[in-house]
Amino acid sequence: MKYFLGETIEVFGIPVNENDLKQKLNDHKDVLLKLERIPTIINLKKNTKGLKILSQHSTSHIILVKNICKDAFPVKIHKDFDFYSAHDILSVYFSNPPSSFETVGNVIHLNLKEEFLPYKYLIGRILYEKTSLLVINKVGKINNTYRNFDFEVIGDNWLDLNKLNELSKSKESFIEEDSKTFTIKYKPGDFKPVEINFLNQETLSKKILKSYENILVDEISLDKLETVHFENGLKFVVDIKNCYWCSKLQEERRLLLQKLNKGEVFCDVFCGVGPMALPALKKGCFVICNDLNPEAVRCLKESVARNKLDHSRIKIYNLDAVEFLDQVRDLKIDHFFFNLPEHSLEYLKYLKAITYPFEVHCYFFCNDNWNVLNYIFEITGDHFKEDQVSFVRKVSPSKNMYKLNYSKN
């Protein structure tokens, strides 16, 4: 993969020794050459990642200058694979390459459009080479109670032609490494490997790359994948295969955390692996949280331990939300947090019997062409004002996420 791309450029430079750098820079300050991601001063005694100086020089440094400088001479610089970003390399093969992805711990999570699927292993391989992170692609939609996806693996350290060729001698391979396990199903029939000489080609055609790893693999299913994600100074254990996580809501979590005060009681009705519960606990709140998914509860408990947070200030339930709200009804809670956007509004009715004052923070989805306040009324039977509802983000061409904030006094 690292031979897929390379370019040699010719610029102009002035050879200079370290002791003369300051004076030479001052003398040529008006003709210094500024190039994107290439330093104006190149130290020939050190390796610059992604760059190789092909011209030979006896001095310790080269100052890059414009060719109008009378002291300048040609300098050849080779930019190799490490110089380019993943987007740069993908742009060689796609006029509008995939650029949106989410990183959770040591995993890159893609949701590739159909047009990119024939090249998914190429895309995964490039992203893996540039980041050393496992690359997965979402398959299908959220369609279960626990809000988790099905994924396929498209980029990892063993996912290359030679390794797959060796593994494909059997119809199916099971790979287990640390906290991840995969099952690879191979295409039927005898496989004759395609020889690709990367050293003699600076770029490879999409036609070749399309078959580069596709030729072997029928399916790579993700059986287990657990990672540790870092956010706001906390470690979150996330079982990506069985739990839900959304890094895109990090800013929302930060804003909500600002509204919480030390010593307050924070109730997270759909807590997941704890993206809000843990920061609230760290801030000094008493946290009462719940999730129906036992794997999410397991991850949350492990995260509390890994972060060495006070166990006595958090109570974790594994119940249906209605049963959970019934159990905590008589407790004095300052903040109720609802983040199950497809259904959050439906659960607000269970707070109506509570007589003490509290605040509600509720995230929900609404179709783009609907009146948001009317939609809330249809679900809850309550009227709210415009300043109590705010737009969060667009989740699809026809659906938006909103936040409802209100206080009961």
TALINTA-V467588 format. One line per field, one symbol per residue. phi: phi as a letter, one per 20 degrees, with the letter a starting at -180 (. if undefined). A space follows every 10 residues. Layout:
phi=???
//
This chain:
phi=.fefbabddd ccbcfbegfd ggfffffdge cfeddfmdff ddefecedgn cceefebeee ccdfcfffff efcfcecddd gffefgfgff ffdcfcffcd bddcmdcedd cffgfegfdf fffffffffe cmdfdccfdm dfbcfemdde ccecbafeec gffffffffd fbcddccldc cccddeffnf ddfeeceffe cfcdfffffg egdgfeeeac eeebbccddd blmcddfcef fdcdbcffeg ffffffffee dgnfddddfc fleofdffff fffofeddcb bfefffffff fffgffelef ffdccddccf gffffffege eedecdddcc gfcggfefff efefdffadc ccebebffee ffffffffed mdecegfecc fdaedagdcc dccdcbddd
//
